[in-house]
Amino acid sequence: MPSITRRSALRTLSALPAASIVTALPRIARAAEFSYKYGNNLPLSHPLNIRAQEAADRIAKESNGRVEIKIFPNNQLGGDTDMLAQVRSGGIDFFTPSALVIATLVPVAAINAVGFAFSDYNQVWGAMDGKLGAHVRDAISKSRLYAFEKMWDNGFRQTTSSKAPVGSAKDMDGLKIRVPVSPLSISMFKGLGAAPASLQFSEVYSALQTKIVDAQENPLPIIQVAKLYEVQKFCSLTNHIWDGYWFIANGRAWEALPADLKTIVARAINDAGMQQREDIRKLNESVVGDLQAKGLTINRPTADSFRAKLRDSGFYGEWKGRFGPEAWALLEGTVGKLA
Ligand code: X2X
């Protein structure tokens, strides 16, 4: 492409009729009134980024350019712990932490990740779009963060390993498995007898490649887009945790938006979240075949031995105490008695 020199730019401008210069210039010069940064931890090809870009485009259009959202995917701005600090300080305006990750700040947010609680998506969305989700959003707002109403899907977490398939709870024994920076994940995998280590997602691929850990656990769409099949051999469909992303905003940045723009932004983000859920639903159906073709061996253990081991190790009793009776009752109201 020829470079545009100042002289050629002037020539182009002088070739335009005077009236169109006057209308063209302000448009070039005008910066958005509200210019926001949104950071996340996922590759660009994940549905979360595809739908977030659509939301950003829609917001720019519906606000007539007054609101601009720039997306920084794939841990470009640092890992989850850094982005969580930045969205609190205002260094970034939006962030999508997994429930597991935001729970380092808002402990009750991990409640959806209690092991083997949800058995399907009807239960998940019933709870997260209902009273349990409202309870968590309220807790998030106390940390001066705004959580949009609709949670985005990460998915049911599955276990991959370079060593052996996990067929039942006894195969977790001593397993060196990476988990997110999440007290609940550490507690659960210890309860199952594994040797979990917390690492940010930005470090997972290389930790598996260099054998710092042998295993990790993530939903299938992430195993695919982050190419974890390149450094893992077995994928066990344990469905042990349902995990989602809260779309959050820095509280001051959100409050600074006039009401009409808040409506535009919230509608676009919540609608995009609903579409993203549908993307993940479809991917969950197609991705097993893709992963097998890429060389992963898939097995499907049942939940019973894992649940029994967690019950015996006191996992449910401990977390019932940590989440408190109100949140626990909301969870059990959807999934039935756990402890
Ligand atoms: O770090 C992970 O494993 C991920 C990508 O699932 C989360 O964001 C919790």
Boltz pocket constraint, residues with backbone or C-beta under 6 A from the ligand:
constraints:
  - pocket:
      binder: B
      contacts: [[A, 41], [A, 96], [A, 97], [A, 98], [A, 100], [A, 101], [A, 154], [A, 179], [A, 180], [A, 199], [A, 200], [A, 201], [A, 217], [A, 218], [A, 219], [A, 222]]
      max_distance: 6.0
